[in-house]
Amino acid sequence: MIFDELDLNPELLESINYMGFTETTPIQEKAIPVILAGKDLIGCAQTGTGKTAAYLLPIMNSITDNRPTHTHTLVLVPTRELAIQIDQQIQGLAYTLNITSLAVYGGGDGSDWDQEKNALSKGADIIVATPGRLISHLNLGYVKFTQLEVLVLDEADRMLDIGFYDDIMHIISFVPKRRQTLMFSATMPPRIRSMSKHIMNSPAEIALEMSKPVDGVIQAVYMLDDSQKIPLINSLLADNPDYTSILIFSSTKRKVSEIVRGLRSKNFIVEGISSDLEQKDRESTLLRFRSRRTRVLVATDVLSRGIDIKDINLVINFDTPSDAEDYVHRIGRTARAEATGVAITLVNRDDVYKIQRIEKLIGYEVYKAPLPAFIAETHGKKGSHSPRS
């Protein structure tokens, strides 16, 4: 379906065309008419499928049509990176529409707080917020949500994983009972359904095919020992100079630093990002990676969902994800928007059961790539164990 077939106002359609979008994704095609009709909605679709625009476009359509003088929409998200990304997407789509938005998140300086206070007390069309930071403002009594029309919970499953259930319910106590509530999630655990019964009114449900990597991702697994991981990555980077945007996921902040040191020794432009960095430093690091000044970004799982970095050539799981669903989200960083990409997972002897669990979830075996001979010879042959041993 093309966007012109949807019941969106001409100003918004013009803005969409200006951004270069013509055809809807499946989640957009299904969700936008439901949201335009004013119904509550639970939307379940994996990362990279366009679900942010699936709710932003009908919300912005309503704002453009009605020009409210109060805060119209509150979007709750699990991380400050996602808050910033969504705010940037709003600003891009609203370039010609005079729609105001603000991202509310922790980690900034005093001027950020004052700007947030001003928007929350006087009103902005769309507020995108992390729960903890928003509650800090709510507790001071000046936040005006009495006329709020739409509440969005984005990455709802991740917010519950992080432990935001009580915070979310506390925030909801400040918003009108008569509202439209939209919940978007990459997975649908029982806690999502339980929460929906408390906060939603007969929601429609849209669930696209879940837990399958997108077709454009070429997947491979290397069976090896931990001592072989850095040499293998160095070899992959040297052998593929056309891979200009590479994302490596690590399970811990400590390993991020170790990986960065191991790759920098080969003169690759590498940076690491984790919660140890100040917010401004994290934003600068992401900007350098987006603009290709940094070739390799090593990250903890904070980036596995919700960060829109286009044209990533290669994703490497330095550690096999413990959660099989996380595997799909991590490798979904590449091959976005119908592009192609490569996803490689490094599996040591202790993690064999994890890759077996991943393969059970996605419904097929991932190709087991042979180690380069010089790595097996130089760093020992322990990496040759079978994935079924």
NUZA-462387 format. One line per 3 residues: their letters; for each residue x, y, z of N, C-alpha, C. Coordinates in steps of 0.02 Angstrom, whole numbers. Example, Ala and Ser with C-alpha at 12.3 -4.5 7.8 and 13.67 -1.06 7.14 Angstrom:
! residues 2
as> 660/-284/390/615/-225/390/660/-165/390 ~ 642/-112/354/684/-53/357/645/2/394
END
This chain:
! residues 389
mif> 42/-60/0/0/0/0/44/62/0 ~ 22/114/-36/58/178/-34/24/224/16 ~ 62/271/44/35/315/96/-24/357/70
del> -23/373/5/-78/413/-23/-145/378/-19 ~ -146/313/-9/-209/276/-3/-237/279/68 ~ -198/301/116/-222/308/185/-258/374/194
dln> -299/376/245/-340/436/257/-300/487/298 ~ -245/509/269/-202/559/302/-211/626/267 ~ -203/681/306/-216/746/276/-159/765/227
pel> -174/808/179/-126/825/126/-60/853/152 ~ -63/892/206/0/920/233/47/865/256 ~ 19/815/291/60/761/316/85/718/259
les> 43/704/210/65/665/152/122/700/116 ~ 118/765/111/172/803/79/237/796/118 ~ 232/797/185/291/789/227/320/719/220
iny> 277/668/216/299/599/207/336/592/141 ~ 307/621/88/339/618/23/406/655/23 ~ 409/710/59/470/749/64/526/707/96
mgf> 506/664/144/555/621/178/576/562/134 ~ 543/553/77/562/500/32/525/435/42 ~ 471/435/82/432/374/94/372/372/47
tet> 361/315/16/303/308/-28/259/249/-8 ~ 289/191/7/251/131/24/253/117/99 ~ 197/94/125/192/76/195/225/8/208
tpi> 248/-2/269/268/-68/291/205/-104/316 ~ 207/-170/325/147/-206/347/118/-180/413 ~ 160/-163/461/133/-139/525/101/-70/515
qek> 129/-29/472/99/36/458/32/29/422 ~ 30/-15/374/-33/-25/336/-89/-48/382 ~ -73/-92/431/-125/-119/475/-142/-72/533
aip> -90/-38/560/-101/1/621/-130/70/609 ~ -109/104/556/-129/173/546/-205/181/542 ~ -242/140/504/-315/148/503/-348/137/571
vil> -321/90/610/-349/77/677/-339/137/722 ~ -280/166/720/-265/224/763/-304/285/740 ~ -310/294/674/-350/350/648/-423/345/671
agk> -447/283/680/-516/272/703/-525/284/777 ~ -470/298/813/-474/314/884/-474/255/930 ~ -459/195/904/-462/135/946/-396/124/983
dli> -399/91/1041/-339/68/1074/-308/12/1033 ~ -243/4/1039/-209/-44/996/-149/-75/1031 ~ -142/-141/1024/-80/-176/1041/-48/-198/976
gca> 11/-171/961/46/-188/900/109/-226/915 ~ 115/-285/885/173/-327/899/210/-340/833 ~ 271/-313/829/312/-322/769/385/-314/788
qtg> 428/-350/753/499/-348/771/531/-282/751 ~ 591/-271/777/626/-209/764/641/-201/690 ~ 642/-138/668/658/-123/599/600/-127/551
tgk> 538/-134/576/480/-142/533/440/-78/525 ~ 462/-23/555/428/41/546/372/54/594 ~ 374/22/653/318/32/699/317/101/732
taa> 374/135/736/373/203/763/330/249/720 ~ 342/247/655/301/287/609/229/263/608 ~ 217/199/624/149/172/624/105/208/674
yll> 134/230/730/92/269/777/103/344/770 ~ 163/366/750/174/438/745/132/470/691 ~ 125/437/634/89/469/578/16/483/594
pim> -23/435/620/-92/452/637/-98/502/694 ~ -51/501/742/-51/550/796/-39/620/767 ~ 11/626/724/26/690/694/-30/714/648
nsi> -65/666/617/-124/684/577/-177/717/620 ~ -189/689/679/-239/717/725/-218/786/749 ~ -154/794/765/-130/859/789/-136/911/734
tdn> -119/892/672/-123/939/616/-196/960/603 ~ -242/913/610/-313/927/598/-343/971/652 ~ -324/960/715/-359/991/771/-321/1046/807
rpt> -256/1050/797/-215/1102/827/-229/1112/902 ~ -217/1061/944/-230/1068/1015/-183/1120/1047 ~ -206/1149/1102/-166/1198/1138/-136/1167/1201
hth> -142/1102/1208/-116/1066/1267/-73/1008/1242 ~ -40/974/1289/-2/914/1270/-50/861/1245 ~ -40/840/1184/-85/793/1151/-65/720/1163
tlv> 0/706/1160/23/637/1162/83/629/1208 ~ 83/576/1247/141/556/1287/165/489/1262 ~ 228/485/1244/260/422/1222/310/402/1276
lvp> 300/344/1306/347/318/1356/393/267/1324 ~ 457/272/1337/507/227/1307/557/205/1360 ~ 592/148/1348/637/122/1400/704/157/1407
tre> 729/188/1353/797/216/1355/799/287/1328 ~ 849/325/1351/856/393/1326/876/395/1253 ~ 914/344/1230/931/342/1159/869/336/1115
lai> 821/295/1136/759/288/1098/718/352/1101 ~ 717/385/1160/681/448/1166/708/499/1117 ~ 774/504/1113/806/552/1067/789/534/995
qid> 793/470/978/780/449/910/709/465/888 ~ 660/450/931/590/463/914/578/538/907 ~ 607/578/952/600/650/947/629/675/881
qqi> 685/647/860/715/667/797/671/647/738 ~ 639/589/744/594/567/690/533/612/685 ~ 507/633/742/451/680/743/471/745/709
qgl> 529/770/727/552/834/699/562/828/623 ~ 586/770/600/594/761/529/528/760/492 ~ 480/723/519/414/719/487/375/784/493
ayt> 387/821/548/348/881/562/381/944/536 ~ 430/936/492/469/993/469/426/1049/442 ~ 372/1032/407/328/1083/378/261/1089/414
lni> 254/1055/471/187/1049/502/178/1090/565 ~ 232/1120/591/227/1160/652/200/1119/711 ~ 226/1058/718/211/1015/775/270/1017/823
tsl> 256/1028/887/310/1034/936/318/968/974 ~ 380/951/990/394/891/1029/455/902/1072 ~ 462/861/1123/521/865/1166/536/796/1196
avy> 600/778/1197/622/717/1230/640/732/1302 ~ 614/694/1348/625/703/1420/661/641/1446 ~ 725/650/1466/765/593/1487/820/618/1534
ggg> 847/573/1573/899/590/1621/967/593/1589 ~ 1015/618/1627/1084/619/1605/1108/683/1575 ~ 1064/733/1568/1085/797/1540/1107/846/1594
dgs> 1111/910/1574/1131/961/1622/1069/1001/1645 ~ 1080/1052/1684/1025/1091/1712/982/1125/1660 ~ 1011/1145/1605/972/1179/1553/921/1131/1523
dwd> 937/1066/1518/889/1017/1494/829/1013/1540 ~ 842/1014/1604/787/1010/1653/740/1069/1645 ~ 767/1129/1638/725/1188/1632/684/1186/1568
qek> 713/1162/1514/677/1156/1451/621/1105/1457 ~ 635/1050/1490/584/999/1501/527/1026/1544 ~ 544/1061/1598/494/1089/1643/448/1137/1605
nal> 477/1177/1562/438/1225/1523/388/1190/1477 ~ 411/1138/1443/367/1101/1397/313/1063/1435 ~ 331/1033/1491/283/993/1529/231/1036/1564
skg> 248/1097/1582/201/1140/1616/158/1182/1568 ~ 188/1203/1512/152/1245/1464/122/1205/1406 ~ 149/1145/1395/121/1102/1343/164/1100/1281
adi> 175/1040/1255/204/1028/1189/160/975/1157 ~ 156/974/1091/110/928/1058/126/855/1078 ~ 190/837/1076/210/768/1091/268/769/1140
iva> 261/733/1195/315/724/1243/338/651/1238 ~ 403/642/1228/433/575/1227/477/569/1289 ~ 464/520/1332/497/520/1397/516/451/1421
tpg> 571/449/1458/586/389/1498/549/394/1564 ~ 526/338/1592/483/341/1652/515/376/1712 ~ 578/359/1727/609/388/1787/614/463/1785
rli> 637/490/1729/644/563/1723/576/597/1727 ~ 526/568/1694/459/598/1694/430/600/1765 ~ 440/546/1803/415/545/1871/447/599/1914
shl> 510/613/1902/543/667/1940/507/733/1929 ~ 484/746/1867/446/806/1853/376/802/1883 ~ 343/744/1875/275/736/1901/271/748/1975
nlg> 322/727/2011/322/733/2084/326/805/2108 ~ 346/851/2063/351/922/2081/287/961/2066 ~ 238/928/2035/171/956/2033/153/1003/1976
yvk> 198/1017/1930/182/1066/1877/166/1035/1810 ~ 171/969/1804/158/936/1740/83/937/1725 ~ 65/958/1665/-5/963/1646/-23/910/1593
ftq> -51/855/1618/-74/802/1573/-150/794/1576 ~ -186/842/1605/-258/834/1616/-298/828/1551 ~ -271/854/1496/-306/850/1432/-271/803/1382
lev> -227/762/1408/-190/716/1364/-239/671/1326 ~ -226/662/1262/-272/623/1220/-246/554/1202 ~ -180/547/1196/-151/483/1175/-91/465/1219
lvl> -90/403/1242/-33/376/1280/-4/319/1239 ~ 61/321/1226/96/268/1189/148/236/1234 ~ 148/170/1236/201/132/1269/241/98/1214
dea> 301/123/1200/343/96/1147/395/51/1178 ~ 410/-5/1145/455/-57/1173/430/-77/1242 ~ 365/-92/1245/334/-106/1310/365/-166/1344
drm> 383/-217/1305/413/-277/1336/480/-260/1368 ~ 519/-217/1335/584/-199/1364/575/-157/1427 ~ 525/-113/1428/513/-74/1488/496/-119/1547
ldi> 457/-172/1535/441/-218/1589/502/-259/1609 ~ 544/-277/1560/606/-313/1576/651/-272/1622 ~ 654/-207/1609/697/-163/1649/668/-152/1719
gfy> 603/-163/1727/572/-155/1793/531/-92/1801 ~ 503/-67/1745/467/-3/1746/392/-12/1758 ~ 368/-71/1775/296/-80/1781/265/-31/1830
ddi> 292/-28/1891/264/17/1942/268/90/1920 ~ 324/109/1888/331/178/1864/278/194/1811 ~ 267/147/1766/217/158/1714/147/168/1744
mhi> 130/125/1791/64/130/1823/58/195/1862 ~ 113/218/1892/112/282/1928/100/339/1880 ~ 134/338/1823/126/391/1773/54/391/1747
isf> 26/332/1735/-42/328/1708/-93/358/1756 ~ -77/359/1821/-123/389/1869/-129/465/1859 ~ -84/495/1821/-85/567/1809/-120/586/1744
vpk> -139/537/1704/-169/552/1638/-243/535/1639 ~ -282/565/1595/-355/553/1595/-372/480/1581 ~ -426/457/1612/-450/389/1599/-477/384/1528
rrq> -508/437/1504/-532/438/1435/-476/461/1389 ~ -445/413/1356/-388/427/1313/-381/368/1265 ~ -341/377/1215/-322/322/1171/-255/296/1194
tlm> -250/230/1203/-188/199/1226/-162/152/1173 ~ -99/162/1155/-66/121/1104/-6/87/1135 ~ -1/22/1127/55/-15/1155/91/-52/1098
fsa> 155/-38/1090/195/-71/1039/251/-110/1071 ~ 262/-170/1046/309/-215/1078/338/-262/1026 ~ 399/-283/1036/430/-331/990/410/-402/1007
tmp> 392/-414/1070/370/-480/1092/306/-471/1132 ~ 271/-526/1145/208/-522/1181/207/-570/1240 ~ 247/-555/1292/247/-598/1351/182/-589/1391
pri> 166/-636/1435/103/-632/1474/96/-566/1512 ~ 151/-536/1535/146/-474/1573/118/-417/1531 ~ 130/-418/1465/103/-367/1421/26/-374/1419
rsm> 2/-434/1411/-70/-444/1409/-102/-427/1475 ~ -69/-443/1530/-96/-426/1596/-101/-351/1605 ~ -48/-315/1585/-49/-242/1591/-104/-212/1546
skh> -112/-238/1487/-160/-210/1440/-231/-212/1469 ~ -246/-263/1507/-313/-269/1537/-326/-213/1587 ~ -273/-187/1617/-281/-135/1668/-282/-64/1638
imn> -252/-55/1580/-242/13/1556/-274/27/1488 ~ -303/-24/1456/-330/-15/1389/-404/-32/1385 ~ -437/-5/1335/-508/-15/1326/-521/-54/1262
spa> -535/-119/1269/-549/-164/1213/-501/-153/1154 ~ -437/-162/1166/-389/-146/1112/-393/-193/1053 ~ -383/-164/994/-371/-206/935/-301/-234/941
eia> -289/-291/909/-223/-321/911/-197/-334/841 ~ -134/-315/831/-100/-329/768/-35/-365/785 ~ -27/-425/762/34/-463/776/62/-488/710
lem> 117/-459/689/150/-483/629/193/-544/647 ~ 217/-579/597/257/-638/610/316/-620/654 ~ 324/-657/707/373/-640/758/434/-686/756
skp> 487/-660/784/547/-699/800/579/-731/739 ~ 576/-696/682/610/-719/622/655/-663/597 ~ 719/-676/588/762/-625/558/736/-605/489
vdg> 744/-542/472/721/-519/407/760/-553/352 ~ 729/-558/293/758/-598/239/826/-573/217 ~ 839/-508/224/902/-481/198/963/-495/241
viq> 955/-529/298/1011/-542/342/1044/-608/324 ~ 1108/-606/307/1147/-667/297/1178/-685/364 ~ 1160/-743/391/1181/-762/458/1235/-816/456
avy> 1281/-811/504/1332/-863/511/1352/-868/584 ~ 1375/-926/603/1399/-940/671/1471/-966/666 ~ 1514/-942/710/1582/-971/717/1585/-1005/785
mld> 1604/-1069/786/1615/-1106/847/1688/-1099/866 ~ 1702/-1071/924/1772/-1054/941/1780/-1044/1016 ~ 1842/-1032/1037/1856/-1016/1106/1860/-940/1114
dsq> 1854/-917/1176/1855/-845/1188/1920/-813/1162 ~ 1976/-848/1168/2040/-820/1147/2044/-809/1072 ~ 2000/-841/1035/2000/-835/962/1954/-780/936
kip> 1914/-750/980/1863/-702/956/1893/-638/927 ~ 1938/-607/964/1968/-544/940/2009/-556/876 ~ 2051/-608/873/2087/-621/810/2039/-632/751
lin> 1984/-667/762/1936/-679/708/1905/-613/685 ~ 1885/-570/731/1854/-507/712/1904/-463/674 ~ 1966/-460/699/2018/-422/663/2026/-448/592
sll> 2023/-513/583/2029/-542/516/1969/-524/472 ~ 1909/-527/501/1849/-509/463/1850/-436/441 ~ 1872/-393/485/1875/-322/469/1927/-307/415
adn> 1984/-341/420/2037/-330/371/2017/-357/302 ~ 1980/-412/302/1962/-445/238/1902/-413/205 ~ 1866/-369/240/1805/-340/212/1807/-264/219
pdy> 1851/-230/183/1857/-158/189/1793/-121/166 ~ 1751/-155/127/1689/-123/104/1637/-120/160 ~ 1648/-157/215/1604/-151/273/1624/-88/311
tsi> 1588/-35/301/1607/30/331/1568/46/394 ~ 1518/5/412/1478/17/472/1465/-49/506 ~ 1500/-60/562/1500/-125/596/1481/-115/669
lif> 1433/-155/692/1409/-150/760/1423/-216/796 ~ 1459/-212/852/1476/-272/892/1441/-268/959 ~ 1404/-321/976/1369/-323/1040/1407/-366/1090
sst> 1414/-339/1150/1446/-375/1205/1397/-381/1263 ~ 1406/-432/1304/1360/-443/1359/1375/-399/1420 ~ 1436/-372/1425/1453/-332/1484/1491/-269/1464
krk> 1488/-218/1508/1525/-156/1498/1600/-168/1498 ~ 1623/-214/1541/1695/-228/1546/1721/-255/1480 ~ 1684/-299/1449/1705/-328/1386/1707/-277/1330
vse> 1662/-227/1333/1663/-174/1283/1732/-143/1279 ~ 1760/-126/1337/1826/-95/1339/1880/-142/1313 ~ 1875/-206/1330/1924/-255/1307/1922/-262/1230
ivr> 1862/-265/1203/1855/-272/1130/1882/-211/1094 ~ 1866/-152/1120/1890/-90/1089/1966/-90/1088 ~ 1998/-108/1144/2072/-110/1146/2099/-161/1096
glr> 2068/-220/1092/2092/-272/1048/2087/-253/974 ~ 2036/-216/956/2028/-196/886/2067/-133/869 ~ 2074/-88/917/2113/-27/904/2186/-44/890
skn> 2209/-99/917/2279/-117/907/2294/-131/834 ~ 2241/-144/794/2250/-156/722/2233/-93/681 ~ 2227/-37/715/2217/27/682/2149/36/650
fiv> 2100/-3/671/2032/11/649/2004/68/691 ~ 1960/108/661/1929/163/699/1871/133/738 ~ 1881/125/803/1834/89/846/1817/131/907
egi> 1753/130/926/1732/163/988/1685/116/1025 ~ 1681/126/1091/1635/87/1132/1582/131/1163 ~ 1523/102/1176/1469/140/1207/1434/95/1258
ssd> 1424/122/1318/1389/87/1371/1361/138/1419 ~ 1328/116/1471/1298/162/1519/1351/198/1560 ~ 1414/178/1555/1467/213/1591/1480/283/1562
leq> 1462/293/1499/1474/358/1467/1422/409/1489 ~ 1444/472/1495/1396/526/1505/1352/532/1443 ~ 1291/558/1453/1243/561/1398/1271/598/1337
kdr> 1302/655/1349/1328/694/1292/1381/655/1255 ~ 1421/615/1291/1472/574/1259/1441/517/1219 ~ 1387/489/1245/1352/436/1208/1323/464/1143
est> 1293/523/1147/1264/554/1087/1318/569/1036 ~ 1376/594/1059/1431/609/1013/1458/545/980 ~ 1462/492/1019/1486/428/993/1439/402/939
llr> 1374/405/953/1324/381/904/1327/425/840 ~ 1336/489/849/1339/534/791/1399/517/746 ~ 1456/503/777/1515/485/738/1504/419/701
frs> 1469/372/733/1456/308/700/1406/317/643 ~ 1353/356/655/1304/368/602/1336/401/541 ~ 1383/447/554/1413/485/499/1474/450/468
rrt> 1486/387/489/1540/346/462/1610/369/482 ~ 1615/415/529/1682/433/553/1710/377/596 ~ 1666/340/628/1686/280/666/1663/219/626
rvl> 1710/174/612/1692/115/573/1658/61/616 ~ 1684/52/677/1660/-2/720/1635/27/786 ~ 1574/9/804/1546/29/869/1535/-34/910
vat> 1565/-36/970/1556/-92/1016/1508/-70/1071 ~ 1455/-109/1081/1401/-86/1125/1376/-142/1170 ~ 1351/-122/1227/1310/-168/1267/1240/-170/1237
dvl> 1198/-211/1265/1133/-224/1236/1086/-164/1234 ~ 1108/-107/1262/1066/-47/1262/1047/-27/1191 ~ 1087/-46/1141/1074/-26/1072/1037/-80/1032
srg> 1021/-137/1062/994/-191/1022/924/-177/997 ~ 889/-131/1028/822/-112/1004/816/-37/998 ~ 777/-17/951/752/51/950/799/105/926
idi> 861/89/909/906/141/885/910/136/809 ~ 891/189/776/885/188/703/950/212/671 ~ 996/165/660/1058/180/625/1055/143/559
kdi> 1054/179/504/1041/150/439/1105/120/409 ~ 1095/71/365/1148/43/323/1206/13/363 ~ 1191/-21/417/1242/-60/452/1258/-122/410
nlv> 1321/-131/394/1341/-187/350/1346/-253/388 ~ 1371/-249/449/1388/-309/486/1372/-301/560 ~ 1336/-350/587/1324/-353/659/1359/-416/685
inf> 1398/-408/739/1432/-465/769/1409/-472/842 ~ 1385/-531/859/1371/-549/928/1435/-577/958 ~ 1472/-536/994/1533/-560/1026/1517/-614/1076
dtp> 1461/-606/1111/1435/-657/1156/1368/-681/1129 ~ 1355/-745/1131/1291/-771/1109/1236/-746/1155 ~ 1184/-714/1129/1131/-688/1172/1100/-744/1214
sda> 1089/-729/1278/1057/-779/1322/984/-787/1306 ~ 952/-732/1285/882/-732/1266/877/-740/1191 ~ 843/-793/1169/838/-805/1097/805/-748/1060
edy> 756/-715/1091/724/-658/1060/774/-601/1048 ~ 821/-593/1095/871/-540/1088/914/-551/1026 ~ 924/-613/1007/962/-627/946/929/-594/886
vhr> 864/-602/881/828/-573/825/833/-497/826 ~ 826/-468/886/829/-395/890/899/-369/873 ~ 950/-404/897/1018/-381/884/1035/-384/810
igr> 1020/-440/778/1039/-445/707/992/-403/665 ~ 936/-381/693/891/-336/658/918/-266/650 ~ 977/-253/679/1009/-188/669/1035/-182/597
tar> 1047/-239/564/1068/-237/495/1010/-258/451 ~ 1017/-248/385/964/-265/337/898/-232/353 ~ 901/-169/375/840/-132/388/814/-102/323
aea> 749/-91/323/716/-57/266/735/-91/199 ~ 731/-158/199/740/-198/138/812/-198/113 ~ 859/-173/152/929/-179/133/954/-249/151
tgv> 1018/-263/134/1047/-327/153/1103/-314/203 ~ 1121/-366/240/1174/-359/290/1196/-428/313 ~ 1249/-428/353/1277/-491/378/1275/-490/454
ait> 1257/-546/484/1256/-553/557/1296/-615/577 ~ 1346/-605/619/1390/-659/640/1386/-667/715 ~ 1380/-729/738/1377/-743/810/1435/-788/829
lvn> 1471/-768/882/1528/-807/906/1505/-850/964 ~ 1515/-915/958/1487/-963/1006/1544/-1004/1036 ~ 1554/-998/1102/1603/-1040/1135/1570/-1104/1161
rdd> 1610/-1149/1189/1584/-1214/1210/1527/-1207/1260 ~ 1532/-1159/1305/1480/-1151/1357/1415/-1124/1329 ~ 1417/-1093/1269/1358/-1061/1242/1324/-1101/1187
vyk> 1345/-1164/1177/1315/-1204/1124/1240/-1210/1134 ~ 1217/-1219/1196/1145/-1227/1209/1107/-1164/1190 ~ 1140/-1105/1193/1106/-1043/1177/1092/-1039/1102
iqr> 1140/-1059/1060/1128/-1056/988/1076/-1109/968 ~ 1076/-1165/1003/1024/-1215/990/955/-1188/1006 ~ 951/-1150/1060/886/-1119/1079/865/-1067/1028
iek> 914/-1028/1003/899/-978/951/874/-1013/887 ~ 907/-1066/867/886/-1102/807/817/-1132/814 ~ 800/-1153/874/733/-1180/885/681/-1124/877
lig> 698/-1064/902/652/-1008/898/641/-986/825 ~ 695/-979/787/688/-953/719/669/-1008/669 ~ 675/-1071/690/648/-1125/648/697/-1155/599
yev> 761/-1140/604/810/-1170/559/879/-1163/589 ~ 926/-1204/562/995/-1200/586/1032/-1143/551 ~ 1072/-1108/589/1113/-1054/561/1178/-1086/534
yka> 1201/-1062/477/1261/-1088/445/1321/-1084/492 ~ 1358/-1139/499/1418/-1142/541/1479/-1131/497 ~ 1508/-1073/501/1565/-1055/458/1630/-1083/487
plp> 1674/-1107/444/1738/-1133/468/1784/-1076/488 ~ 1823/-1087/541/1872/-1037/562/1928/-1032/510 ~ 1953/-973/497/2013/-968/455/2069/-1011/484
afi> 2105/-1044/441/2155/-1093/463/2207/-1062/510 ~ 2229/-1000/495/2283/-971/535/2259/-957/607 ~ 2194/-944/615/2168/-932/683/2166/-998/722
aet> 2141/-1049/691/2139/-1114/724/2209/-1138/742 ~ 2257/-1127/697/2325/-1151/709/2362/-1108/761 ~ 2353/-1042/757/2390/-996/800/2362/-995/871
hgk> 2296/-1001/876/2264/-994/941/2235/-1059/967 ~ 2258/-1114/940/2235/-1178/965/2175/-1203/926 ~ 2159/-1267/933/2106/-1297/893/2044/-1313/935
kgs> 2039/-1283/992/1981/-1298/1034/1918/-1272/1003 ~ 1923/-1223/957/1863/-1193/928/1827/-1238/879 ~ 1853/-1298/866/1823/-1340/814/1767/-1384/840
hsp> 1745/-1374/902/1694/-1417/929/1628/-1412/891 ~ 1590/-1465/892/1527/-1466/854/1473/-1428/892 ~ 1428/-1395/856/1373/-1360/889/1323/-1409/919
rs> 1327/-1471/901/1280/-1520/929/1313/-1564/981 ~ 1374/-1547/1004/1409/-1589/1052/1379/-1580/1121
END
